[in-house]
Amino acid sequence: MQVKWTLHDCWVFTGHCSHFTYVGCDKWKAGCSNCPQFDQYPKAITDNSADNYSRKKKAFTGVSNLTIVTPSNWLKEKVKQSFFSEYPVEVHYNTINTNIFKPTPNTFPG
């Protein structure tokens, strides 16, 4: 069975955070610890980043026929640097149905 998993942020391959560039952290590449953002979204009372990282790596790797899907090349490159590097990654850009959502005349007074 083919499994395709779409990621929209980095949470799945870090020990805590969903986005790490703000603080310039790259611990997620080899193993998180002493998280500089544990008190940020998703907020935690204590830093469990080392344990979280190891539990995520164990739970999320070793899946047969897994393909990771991302909405951008930026996230694809981060995934390829993470513990998901053994898996293929596809980029599927977010799109909208332009037959439904399209410019229309403005009817607002003004």
MOPAC internal coordinates of N, CA, C and O (Angstrom, degrees):
PM7 1SCF
backbone

  N    0.0000 0     0.00 0     0.00 0    0    0    0
  C    1.4411 1     0.00 0     0.00 0    1    0    0
  C    1.5379 1   109.36 1     0.00 0    2    1    0
  O    1.2310 1   121.00 1   -46.98 1    3    2    1
  N    1.3132 1   115.69 1   133.02 1    3    2    1
  C    1.4662 1   122.60 1   177.28 1    5    3    2
  C    1.5216 1   109.35 1   -81.64 1    6    5    3
  O    1.2310 1   120.59 1   -46.75 1    7    6    5
  N    1.3504 1   116.48 1   133.25 1    7    6    5
  C    1.4582 1   122.02 1   176.44 1    9    7    6
  C    1.5152 1   107.66 1  -117.36 1   10    9    7
  O    1.2310 1   120.29 1   -54.27 1   11   10    9
  N    1.3390 1   117.06 1   125.73 1   11   10    9
  C    1.4609 1   122.13 1   174.99 1   13   11   10
  C    1.5232 1   106.99 1  -118.64 1   14   13   11
  O    1.2310 1   121.29 1   -54.20 1   15   14   13
  N    1.3268 1   115.14 1   125.80 1   15   14   13
  C    1.4620 1   121.26 1  -176.89 1   17   15   14
  C    1.5206 1   108.03 1  -120.41 1   18   17   15
  O    1.2310 1   120.72 1   -61.92 1   19   18   17
  N    1.3376 1   116.22 1   118.08 1   19   18   17
  C    1.4582 1   121.47 1   179.60 1   21   19   18
  C    1.5198 1   110.16 1   -91.87 1   22   21   19
  O    1.2310 1   120.96 1   -54.97 1   23   22   21
  N    1.3242 1   115.78 1   125.03 1   23   22   21
  C    1.4630 1   121.98 1   177.11 1   25   23   22
  C    1.5255 1   108.82 1  -105.30 1   26   25   23
  O    1.2310 1   120.82 1   -39.72 1   27   26   25
  N    1.3305 1   116.03 1   140.28 1   27   26   25
  C    1.4663 1   120.56 1   176.90 1   29   27   26
  C    1.5230 1   112.15 1  -117.60 1   30   29   27
  O    1.2310 1   120.16 1   174.46 1   31   30   29
  N    1.3246 1   117.29 1    -5.54 1   31   30   29
  C    1.4589 1   122.10 1   173.84 1   33   31   30
  C    1.5180 1   107.78 1  -154.10 1   34   33   31
  O    1.2310 1   120.51 1    10.37 1   35   34   33
  N    1.3339 1   116.63 1  -169.63 1   35   34   33
  C    1.4631 1   121.46 1  -172.25 1   37   35   34
  C    1.5244 1   113.86 1   -99.32 1   38   37   35
  O    1.2310 1   119.71 1   179.03 1   39   38   37
  N    1.3074 1   118.16 1    -0.97 1   39   38   37
  C    1.4591 1   122.25 1  -173.46 1   41   39   38
  C    1.5261 1   112.89 1   -51.66 1   42   41   39
  O    1.2310 1   119.81 1   139.46 1   43   42   41
  N    1.3106 1   117.96 1   -40.54 1   43   42   41
  C    1.4637 1   121.21 1  -172.76 1   45   43   42
  C    1.5330 1   113.20 1   -64.18 1   46   45   43
  O    1.2310 1   119.53 1   154.98 1   47   46   45
  N    1.3265 1   118.49 1   -25.02 1   47   46   45
  C    1.4703 1   119.43 1  -179.71 1   49   47   46
  C    1.5279 1   113.52 1  -114.77 1   50   49   47
  O    1.2310 1   120.26 1  -161.29 1   51   50   49
  N    1.3304 1   117.12 1    18.71 1   51   50   49
  C    1.4634 1   120.73 1   173.57 1   53   51   50
  C    1.5215 1   109.02 1  -118.50 1   54   53   51
  O    1.2310 1   121.30 1   -10.84 1   55   54   53
  N    1.3144 1   115.12 1   169.16 1   55   54   53
  C    1.4596 1   119.91 1   177.86 1   57   55   54
  C    1.5066 1   113.72 1   -81.05 1   58   57   55
  O    1.2310 1   120.39 1   167.58 1   59   58   57
  N    1.3331 1   116.87 1   -12.42 1   59   58   57
  C    1.4657 1   118.93 1   179.33 1   61   59   58
  C    1.5226 1   113.51 1  -159.34 1   62   61   59
  O    1.2310 1   120.17 1   126.34 1   63   62   61
  N    1.3093 1   117.28 1   -53.66 1   63   62   61
  C    1.4641 1   120.34 1  -164.86 1   65   63   62
  C    1.5258 1   113.12 1   -80.25 1   66   65   63
  O    1.2310 1   121.89 1   -18.65 1   67   66   65
  N    1.3262 1   113.98 1   161.35 1   67   66   65
  C    1.4577 1   119.41 1   174.85 1   69   67   66
  C    1.5264 1   111.24 1   -96.90 1   70   69   67
  O    1.2310 1   121.05 1   164.11 1   71   70   69
  N    1.3321 1   115.59 1   -15.89 1   71   70   69
  C    1.4639 1   120.44 1  -178.98 1   73   71   70
  C    1.5256 1   108.63 1  -155.96 1   74   73   71
  O    1.2310 1   119.71 1   -53.56 1   75   74   73
  N    1.3072 1   118.16 1   126.44 1   75   74   73
  C    1.4562 1   122.84 1  -169.29 1   77   75   74
  C    1.5188 1   115.04 1  -114.91 1   78   77   75
  O    1.2310 1   119.63 1   172.02 1   79   78   77
  N    1.3148 1   118.31 1    -7.98 1   79   78   77
  C    1.4644 1   119.52 1  -174.17 1   81   79   78
  C    1.5223 1   112.74 1   -69.68 1   82   81   79
  O    1.2310 1   119.82 1   152.00 1   83   82   81
  N    1.3148 1   117.94 1   -28.00 1   83   82   81
  C    1.4686 1   121.25 1   179.90 1   85   83   82
  C    1.5240 1   111.41 1   -55.94 1   86   85   83
  O    1.2310 1   120.40 1   140.16 1   87   86   85
  N    1.3257 1   116.84 1   -39.84 1   87   86   85
  C    1.4658 1   120.74 1  -179.58 1   89   87   86
  C    1.5288 1   112.19 1  -100.79 1   90   89   87
  O    1.2310 1   119.98 1  -177.68 1   91   90   89
  N    1.3234 1   117.64 1     2.32 1   91   90   89
  C    1.4602 1   121.19 1   177.14 1   93   91   90
  C    1.5190 1   113.91 1    67.35 1   94   93   91
  O    1.2310 1   120.26 1  -147.69 1   95   94   93
  N    1.3153 1   117.11 1    32.31 1   95   94   93
  C    1.4694 1   121.26 1  -177.53 1   97   95   94
  C    1.5231 1   110.32 1   -90.85 1   98   97   95
  O    1.2310 1   120.55 1   -44.56 1   99   98   97
  N    1.3258 1   116.56 1   135.44 1   99   98   97
  C    1.4612 1   119.93 1   174.78 1  101   99   98
  C    1.5299 1   111.59 1  -128.45 1  102  101   99
  O    1.2310 1   120.53 1  -157.78 1  103  102  101
  N    1.3328 1   116.60 1    22.22 1  103  102  101
  C    1.4667 1   120.69 1   179.00 1  105  103  102
  C    1.5247 1   111.86 1   -61.06 1  106  105  103
  O    1.2310 1   120.14 1   150.64 1  107  106  105
  N    1.3315 1   117.34 1   -29.36 1  107  106  105
  C    1.4587 1   123.01 1  -178.64 1  109  107  106
  C    1.5313 1   112.65 1   -58.44 1  110  109  107
  O    1.2310 1   119.87 1   161.54 1  111  110  109
  N    1.3189 1   117.85 1   -18.46 1  111  110  109
  C    1.4618 1   120.66 1  -179.18 1  113  111  110
  C    1.5226 1   111.97 1   -70.82 1  114  113  111
  O    1.2310 1   119.96 1   151.21 1  115  114  113
  N    1.3254 1   117.67 1   -28.79 1  115  114  113
  C    1.4673 1   120.45 1  -176.91 1  117  115  114
  C    1.5270 1   113.43 1  -128.27 1  118  117  115
  O    1.2310 1   119.82 1   157.73 1  119  118  117
  N    1.3145 1   117.94 1   -22.27 1  119  118  117
  C    1.4644 1   120.75 1  -179.64 1  121  119  118
  C    1.5154 1   110.44 1   152.51 1  122  121  119
  O    1.2310 1   120.66 1   -56.91 1  123  122  121
  N    1.3073 1   116.35 1   123.09 1  123  122  121
  C    1.4574 1   121.24 1  -176.70 1  125  123  122
  C    1.5253 1   112.02 1   -78.88 1  126  125  123
  O    1.2310 1   121.71 1   -26.89 1  127  126  125
  N    1.3418 1   114.33 1   153.11 1  127  126  125
  C    1.4635 1   123.55 1   172.92 1  129  127  126
  C    1.5216 1   106.94 1  -173.19 1  130  129  127
  O    1.2310 1   120.48 1   -20.41 1  131  130  129
  N    1.3076 1   116.68 1   159.59 1  131  130  129
  C    1.4658 1   121.00 1  -179.76 1  133  131  130
  C    1.5287 1   111.80 1    43.33 1  134  133  131
  O    1.2310 1   121.09 1  -122.85 1  135  134  133
  N    1.3116 1   115.52 1    57.15 1  135  134  133
  C    1.4606 1   122.20 1  -174.65 1  137  135  134
  C    1.5304 1   111.56 1   -63.51 1  138  137  135
  O    1.2310 1   120.23 1   -55.28 1  139  138  137
  N    1.3357 1   117.17 1   124.72 1  139  138  137
  C    1.4523 1   119.69 1   178.31 1  141  139  138
  C    1.5334 1   113.10 1   -74.84 1  142  141  139
  O    1.2310 1   120.41 1   174.87 1  143  142  141
  N    1.3406 1   116.81 1    -5.13 1  143  142  141
  C    1.4617 1   119.99 1  -176.92 1  145  143  142
  C    1.5302 1   113.51 1  -125.22 1  146  145  143
  O    1.2310 1   119.53 1  -161.56 1  147  146  145
  N    1.3291 1   118.50 1    18.44 1  147  146  145
  C    1.4631 1   118.20 1  -175.44 1  149  147  146
  C    1.5238 1   112.36 1   -61.83 1  150  149  147
  O    1.2310 1   120.26 1   156.78 1  151  150  149
  N    1.3344 1   117.10 1   -23.22 1  151  150  149
  C    1.4657 1   119.45 1   179.31 1  153  151  150
  C    1.5310 1   112.59 1   -94.30 1  154  153  151
  O    1.2310 1   120.97 1  -169.01 1  155  154  153
  N    1.3313 1   115.75 1    10.99 1  155  154  153
  C    1.4648 1   122.16 1   176.12 1  157  155  154
  C    1.5234 1   109.22 1  -108.24 1  158  157  155
  O    1.2310 1   120.43 1    -5.57 1  159  158  157
  N    1.3342 1   116.78 1   174.43 1  159  158  157
  C    1.4616 1   121.23 1  -179.28 1  161  159  158
  C    1.5269 1   111.33 1   -55.66 1  162  161  159
  O    1.2310 1   119.12 1   -47.97 1  163  162  161
  N    1.2977 1   119.28 1   132.03 1  163  162  161
  C    1.4673 1   127.84 1   -12.53 1  165  163  162
  C    1.5340 1   109.74 1   -74.32 1  166  165  163
  O    1.2310 1   120.58 1   -63.20 1  167  166  165
  N    1.2979 1   116.50 1   116.80 1  167  166  165
  C    1.4627 1   123.54 1  -170.19 1  169  167  166
  C    1.5279 1   112.23 1   -60.44 1  170  169  167
  O    1.2310 1   121.23 1   -43.13 1  171  170  169
  N    1.3297 1   115.25 1   136.87 1  171  170  169
  C    1.4619 1   122.12 1   177.27 1  173  171  170
  C    1.5248 1   108.77 1  -128.91 1  174  173  171
  O    1.2310 1   120.47 1   -27.37 1  175  174  173
  N    1.3030 1   116.71 1   152.63 1  175  174  173
  C    1.4625 1   121.68 1   178.97 1  177  175  174
  C    1.5260 1   110.69 1   -80.58 1  178  177  175
  O    1.2310 1   120.76 1   142.65 1  179  178  177
  N    1.3236 1   116.15 1   -37.35 1  179  178  177
  C    1.4596 1   120.90 1   178.77 1  181  179  178
  C    1.5247 1   109.54 1  -127.08 1  182  181  179
  O    1.2310 1   121.08 1   -19.24 1  183  182  181
  N    1.3093 1   115.54 1   160.76 1  183  182  181
  C    1.4654 1   121.30 1  -179.77 1  185  183  182
  C    1.5301 1   109.63 1   -86.23 1  186  185  183
  O    1.2310 1   120.90 1   -76.01 1  187  186  185
  N    1.3161 1   115.87 1   103.99 1  187  186  185
  C    1.4698 1   122.23 1   176.08 1  189  187  186
  C    1.5299 1   110.86 1  -109.31 1  190  189  187
  O    1.2310 1   120.57 1  -158.06 1  191  190  189
  N    1.3243 1   116.52 1    21.94 1  191  190  189
  C    1.4621 1   119.99 1  -171.63 1  193  191  190
  C    1.5283 1   113.67 1   -60.95 1  194  193  191
  O    1.2310 1   119.42 1   142.97 1  195  194  193
  N    1.3154 1   118.72 1   -37.03 1  195  194  193
  C    1.4699 1   120.47 1  -179.78 1  197  195  194
  C    1.5233 1   110.45 1   -64.39 1  198  197  195
  O    1.2310 1   120.38 1   132.58 1  199  198  197
  N    1.3184 1   116.87 1   -47.42 1  199  198  197
  C    1.4675 1   121.18 1   178.97 1  201  199  198
  C    1.5272 1   111.17 1   -66.80 1  202  201  199
  O    1.2310 1   120.29 1   137.16 1  203  202  201
  N    1.3289 1   117.06 1   -42.84 1  203  202  201
  C    1.4729 1   120.69 1   178.74 1  205  203  202
  C    1.5238 1   110.89 1   -59.36 1  206  205  203
  O    1.2310 1   120.72 1   134.37 1  207  206  205
  N    1.3293 1   116.22 1   -45.63 1  207  206  205
  C    1.4614 1   120.89 1  -179.55 1  209  207  206
  C    1.5184 1   110.26 1   -58.57 1  210  209  207
  O    1.2310 1   120.53 1   130.76 1  211  210  209
  N    1.3106 1   116.60 1   -49.24 1  211  210  209
  C    1.4587 1   119.96 1  -177.07 1  213  211  210
  C    1.5220 1   112.07 1   -66.44 1  214  213  211
  O    1.2310 1   120.02 1   142.50 1  215  214  213
  N    1.3192 1   117.57 1   -37.50 1  215  214  213
  C    1.4716 1   120.56 1   177.45 1  217  215  214
  C    1.5303 1   111.42 1   -67.88 1  218  217  215
  O    1.2310 1   120.16 1   139.66 1  219  218  217
  N    1.3264 1   117.31 1   -40.34 1  219  218  217
  C    1.4675 1   120.66 1   177.68 1  221  219  218
  C    1.5296 1   110.51 1   -64.84 1  222  221  219
  O    1.2310 1   120.64 1   134.37 1  223  222  221
  N    1.3250 1   116.37 1   -45.63 1  223  222  221
  C    1.4683 1   119.86 1  -179.82 1  225  223  222
  C    1.5188 1   110.70 1   -58.83 1  226  225  223
  O    1.2310 1   120.44 1   135.45 1  227  226  225
  N    1.3219 1   116.76 1   -44.55 1  227  226  225
  C    1.4643 1   120.67 1   179.54 1  229  227  226
  C    1.5262 1   111.85 1   -65.43 1  230  229  227
  O    1.2310 1   120.25 1   137.39 1  231  230  229
  N    1.3236 1   117.13 1   -42.61 1  231  230  229
  C    1.4632 1   121.38 1  -176.70 1  233  231  230
  C    1.5264 1   113.36 1   -74.24 1  234  233  231
  O    1.2310 1   120.20 1   144.61 1  235  234  233
  N    1.3261 1   117.22 1   -35.39 1  235  234  233
  C    1.4607 1   120.32 1  -170.26 1  237  235  234
  C    1.5146 1   114.98 1   -98.83 1  238  237  235
  O    1.2310 1   119.34 1   171.79 1  239  238  237
  N    1.3343 1   118.86 1    -8.21 1  239  238  237
  C    1.4630 1   119.83 1   177.41 1  241  239  238
  C    1.5290 1   108.80 1  -106.54 1  242  241  239
  O    1.2310 1   120.85 1   -12.46 1  243  242  241
  N    1.2987 1   115.98 1   167.54 1  243  242  241
  C    1.4611 1   120.04 1  -177.72 1  245  243  242
  C    1.5175 1   112.65 1    82.54 1  246  245  243
  O    1.2310 1   120.22 1  -168.06 1  247  246  245
  N    1.3151 1   117.18 1    11.94 1  247  246  245
  C    1.4666 1   121.80 1   179.04 1  249  247  246
  C    1.5245 1   108.37 1   -86.19 1  250  249  247
  O    1.2310 1   120.69 1   -55.74 1  251  250  249
  N    1.3089 1   116.29 1   124.26 1  251  250  249
  C    1.4660 1   120.30 1   178.85 1  253  251  250
  C    1.5219 1   110.37 1   -73.06 1  254  253  251
  O    1.2310 1   120.98 1   -36.38 1  255  254  253
  N    1.3151 1   115.74 1   143.62 1  255  254  253
  C    1.4615 1   122.90 1   174.63 1  257  255  254
  C    1.5258 1   113.51 1    58.31 1  258  257  255
  O    1.2310 1   120.33 1  -144.64 1  259  258  257
  N    1.3310 1   116.97 1    35.36 1  259  258  257
  C    1.4604 1   121.29 1   178.47 1  261  259  258
  C    1.5180 1   110.23 1   -91.12 1  262  261  259
  O    1.2310 1   120.91 1   -46.04 1  263  262  261
  N    1.3077 1   115.86 1   133.96 1  263  262  261
  C    1.4574 1   123.28 1   170.73 1  265  263  262
  C    1.5147 1   107.03 1  -123.96 1  266  265  263
  O    1.2310 1   120.61 1   -49.16 1  267  266  265
  N    1.3190 1   116.45 1   130.84 1  267  266  265
  C    1.4539 1   121.92 1   176.73 1  269  267  266
  C    1.5239 1   107.77 1   -91.14 1  270  269  267
  O    1.2310 1   120.53 1   -43.74 1  271  270  269
  N    1.3229 1   116.58 1   136.26 1  271  270  269
  C    1.4629 1   122.63 1   178.17 1  273  271  270
  C    1.5262 1   107.70 1  -117.12 1  274  273  271
  O    1.2310 1   120.49 1   -47.48 1  275  274  273
  N    1.3252 1   116.68 1   132.52 1  275  274  273
  C    1.4640 1   121.38 1   177.42 1  277  275  274
  C    1.5270 1   109.48 1  -127.44 1  278  277  275
  O    1.2310 1   120.00 1   -23.57 1  279  278  277
  N    1.3380 1   117.61 1   156.43 1  279  278  277
  C    1.4618 1   120.08 1   178.35 1  281  279  278
  C    1.5296 1   113.66 1   -89.52 1  282  281  279
  O    1.2310 1   119.92 1  -175.85 1  283  282  281
  N    1.3600 1   117.77 1     4.15 1  283  282  281
  C    1.4673 1   119.49 1  -179.18 1  285  283  282
  C    1.5240 1   110.68 1  -153.54 1  286  285  283
  O    1.2310 1   121.32 1   -23.22 1  287  286  285
  N    1.3269 1   115.09 1   156.78 1  287  286  285
  C    1.4589 1   119.88 1   174.40 1  289  287  286
  C    1.5185 1   111.09 1   -67.43 1  290  289  287
  O    1.2310 1   119.97 1   147.07 1  291  290  289
  N    1.3406 1   117.67 1   -32.93 1  291  290  289
  C    1.4675 1   121.18 1   178.51 1  293  291  290
  C    1.5284 1   109.95 1   -57.38 1  294  293  291
  O    1.2310 1   120.36 1   129.35 1  295  294  293
  N    1.3303 1   116.92 1   -50.65 1  295  294  293
  C    1.4609 1   119.79 1  -179.05 1  297  295  294
  C    1.5257 1   111.07 1   -67.72 1  298  297  295
  O    1.2310 1   120.11 1   144.73 1  299  298  297
  N    1.3166 1   117.40 1   -35.27 1  299  298  297
  C    1.4675 1   120.36 1   176.07 1  301  299  298
  C    1.5244 1   110.31 1   -57.54 1  302  301  299
  O    1.2310 1   120.05 1   134.67 1  303  302  301
  N    1.3284 1   117.52 1   -45.33 1  303  302  301
  C    1.4687 1   120.84 1  -179.42 1  305  303  302
  C    1.5258 1   111.48 1   -64.53 1  306  305  303
  O    1.2310 1   119.57 1   143.81 1  307  306  305
  N    1.3155 1   118.42 1   -36.19 1  307  306  305
  C    1.4720 1   121.51 1   177.26 1  309  307  306
  C    1.5286 1   109.83 1   -67.41 1  310  309  307
  O    1.2310 1   120.06 1   136.81 1  311  310  309
  N    1.3180 1   117.48 1   -43.19 1  311  310  309
  C    1.4669 1   121.55 1   178.17 1  313  311  310
  C    1.5263 1   110.00 1   -58.84 1  314  313  311
  O    1.2310 1   119.90 1   137.38 1  315  314  313
  N    1.3359 1   117.80 1   -42.62 1  315  314  313
  C    1.4626 1   121.79 1  -178.95 1  317  315  314
  C    1.5315 1   112.27 1   -66.84 1  318  317  315
  O    1.2310 1   119.82 1   162.33 1  319  318  317
  N    1.3348 1   117.95 1   -17.67 1  319  318  317
  C    1.4648 1   122.21 1   176.98 1  321  319  318
  C    1.5249 1   112.01 1   -94.77 1  322  321  319
  O    1.2310 1   120.39 1   176.32 1  323  322  321
  N    1.3173 1   116.86 1    -3.68 1  323  322  321
  C    1.4653 1   121.84 1  -175.68 1  325  323  322
  C    1.5308 1   110.82 1   -98.22 1  326  325  323
  O    1.2310 1   121.05 1     7.45 1  327  326  325
  N    1.3247 1   115.61 1  -172.55 1  327  326  325
  C    1.4642 1   119.16 1   176.97 1  329  327  326
  C    1.5273 1   112.88 1   -70.19 1  330  329  327
  O    1.2310 1   119.96 1   179.07 1  331  330  329
  N    1.3246 1   117.68 1    -0.93 1  331  330  329
  C    1.4661 1   121.79 1   173.42 1  333  331  330
  C    1.5278 1   112.11 1   -91.28 1  334  333  331
  O    1.2310 1   119.65 1  -170.16 1  335  334  333
  N    1.3118 1   118.28 1     9.84 1  335  334  333
  C    1.4689 1   121.19 1  -173.45 1  337  335  334
  C    1.5254 1   113.83 1   -59.85 1  338  337  335
  O    1.2310 1   119.57 1   158.06 1  339  338  337
  N    1.3148 1   118.43 1   -21.94 1  339  338  337
  C    1.4707 1   121.18 1  -179.80 1  341  339  338
  C    1.5285 1   113.25 1   -76.46 1  342  341  339
  O    1.2310 1   120.51 1   167.95 1  343  342  341
  N    1.3354 1   116.63 1   -12.05 1  343  342  341
  C    1.4652 1   120.48 1  -174.55 1  345  343  342
  C    1.5282 1   111.54 1   -99.26 1  346  345  343
  O    1.2310 1   120.63 1   -30.40 1  347  346  345
  N    1.3302 1   116.39 1   149.60 1  347  346  345
  C    1.4661 1   118.94 1   172.58 1  349  347  346
  C    1.5275 1   109.91 1   -68.57 1  350  349  347
  O    1.2310 1   121.40 1   -32.38 1  351  350  349
  N    1.3322 1   114.93 1   147.62 1  351  350  349
  C    1.4635 1   121.06 1   179.03 1  353  351  350
  C    1.5232 1   108.18 1  -126.66 1  354  353  351
  O    1.2310 1   120.86 1   -49.73 1  355  354  353
  N    1.3251 1   115.97 1   130.27 1  355  354  353
  C    1.4618 1   122.21 1   176.74 1  357  355  354
  C    1.5204 1   108.30 1  -113.08 1  358  357  355
  O    1.2310 1   120.78 1   -35.27 1  359  358  357
  N    1.3274 1   116.12 1   144.73 1  359  358  357
  C    1.4568 1   120.96 1   174.06 1  361  359  358
  C    1.5198 1   107.85 1  -103.98 1  362  361  359
  O    1.2310 1   121.00 1   -57.73 1  363  362  361
  N    1.3144 1   115.69 1   122.27 1  363  362  361
  C    1.4648 1   122.92 1   174.17 1  365  363  362
  C    1.5221 1   106.39 1  -121.83 1  366  365  363
  O    1.2310 1   120.56 1   -75.38 1  367  366  365
  N    1.3120 1   116.54 1   104.62 1  367  366  365
  C    1.4595 1   120.36 1  -177.13 1  369  367  366
  C    1.5239 1   110.62 1   -66.48 1  370  369  367
  O    1.2310 1   121.14 1   -34.93 1  371  370  369
  N    1.3140 1   115.43 1   145.07 1  371  370  369
  C    1.4578 1   120.04 1   174.20 1  373  371  370
  C    1.5226 1   108.40 1   -66.76 1  374  373  371
  O    1.2310 1   120.52 1   -46.63 1  375  374  373
  N    1.3034 1   116.61 1   133.37 1  375  374  373
  C    1.4619 1   121.13 1   179.74 1  377  375  374
  C    1.5213 1   109.89 1  -134.05 1  378  377  375
  O    1.2310 1   121.41 1    -9.41 1  379  378  377
  N    1.3023 1   114.90 1   170.59 1  379  378  377
  C    1.4625 1   120.48 1   174.39 1  381  379  378
  C    1.5250 1   108.73 1  -130.37 1  382  381  379
  O    1.2310 1   120.68 1   -22.86 1  383  382  381
  N    1.3082 1   116.30 1   157.14 1  383  382  381
  C    1.4590 1   121.67 1   177.16 1  385  383  382
  C    1.5261 1   108.05 1   -79.75 1  386  385  383
  O    1.2310 1   120.48 1   -74.50 1  387  386  385
  N    1.3281 1   116.68 1   105.50 1  387  386  385
  C    1.4631 1   120.68 1  -176.55 1  389  387  386
  C    1.5252 1   112.94 1   -76.68 1  390  389  387
  O    1.2310 1   120.34 1   174.50 1  391  390  389
  N    1.3295 1   116.96 1    -5.50 1  391  390  389
  C    1.4583 1   119.18 1   171.90 1  393  391  390
  C    1.5285 1   110.69 1   -77.09 1  394  393  391
  O    1.2310 1   120.55 1   153.91 1  395  394  393
  N    1.3197 1   116.56 1   -26.09 1  395  394  393
  C    1.4585 1   121.91 1   179.28 1  397  395  394
  C    1.5274 1   110.90 1   -98.97 1  398  397  395
  O    1.2310 1   120.79 1   132.04 1  399  398  397
  N    1.3341 1   116.09 1   -47.96 1  399  398  397
  C    1.4595 1   121.41 1  -177.20 1  401  399  398
  C    1.5260 1   108.71 1  -101.29 1  402  401  399
  O    1.2310 1   121.01 1   -72.73 1  403  402  401
  N    1.3373 1   115.67 1   107.27 1  403  402  401
  C    1.4604 1   120.69 1  -176.69 1  405  403  402
  C    1.5233 1   108.94 1  -151.11 1  406  405  403
  O    1.2310 1   120.49 1   -18.57 1  407  406  405
  N    1.3096 1   116.68 1   161.43 1  407  406  405
  C    1.4711 1   119.07 1   177.22 1  409  407  406
  C    1.5323 1   110.51 1   -60.38 1  410  409  407
  O    1.2310 1   121.33 1   -40.46 1  411  410  409
  N    1.3016 1   115.06 1   139.54 1  411  410  409
  C    1.4768 1   120.90 1   176.26 1  413  411  410
  C    1.5265 1   108.25 1  -133.42 1  414  413  411
  O    1.2310 1   120.61 1   -18.92 1  415  414  413
  N    1.3092 1   116.43 1   161.08 1  415  414  413
  C    1.4681 1   118.46 1   178.17 1  417  415  414
  C    1.5159 1   111.53 1   -60.50 1  418  417  415
  O    1.2310 1   121.00 1   -37.26 1  419  418  417
  N    1.3107 1   115.70 1   142.74 1  419  418  417
  C    1.4619 1   121.67 1   179.17 1  421  419  418
  C    1.5263 1   108.93 1   -74.97 1  422  421  419
  O    1.2310 1   120.59 1   -53.73 1  423  422  421
  N    1.3388 1   116.48 1   126.27 1  423  422  421
  C    1.4627 1   120.86 1   178.34 1  425  423  422
  C    1.5226 1   111.96 1  -109.15 1  426  425  423
  O    1.2310 1   120.43 1  -172.52 1  427  426  425
  N    1.3291 1   116.78 1     7.48 1  427  426  425
  C    1.4680 1   120.70 1  -179.50 1  429  427  426
  C    1.5328 1   109.84 1   -80.06 1  430  429  427
  O    1.2310 1   120.47 1   -40.48 1  431  430  429
  N    1.3165 1   116.71 1   139.52 1  431  430  429
  C    1.4808 1   118.26 1   176.60 1  433  431  430
  C    1.5270 1   109.92 1   -66.66 1  434  433  431
  O    1.2310 1   121.04 1   -32.12 1  435  434  433
  N    1.2550 1   115.61 1   147.88 1  435  434  433
  C    1.4446 1   113.16 1   178.39 1  437  435  434
  C    1.4283 1   114.85 1   172.84 1  438  437  435
  O    1.2310 1   120.10 1   180.00 1  439  438  437

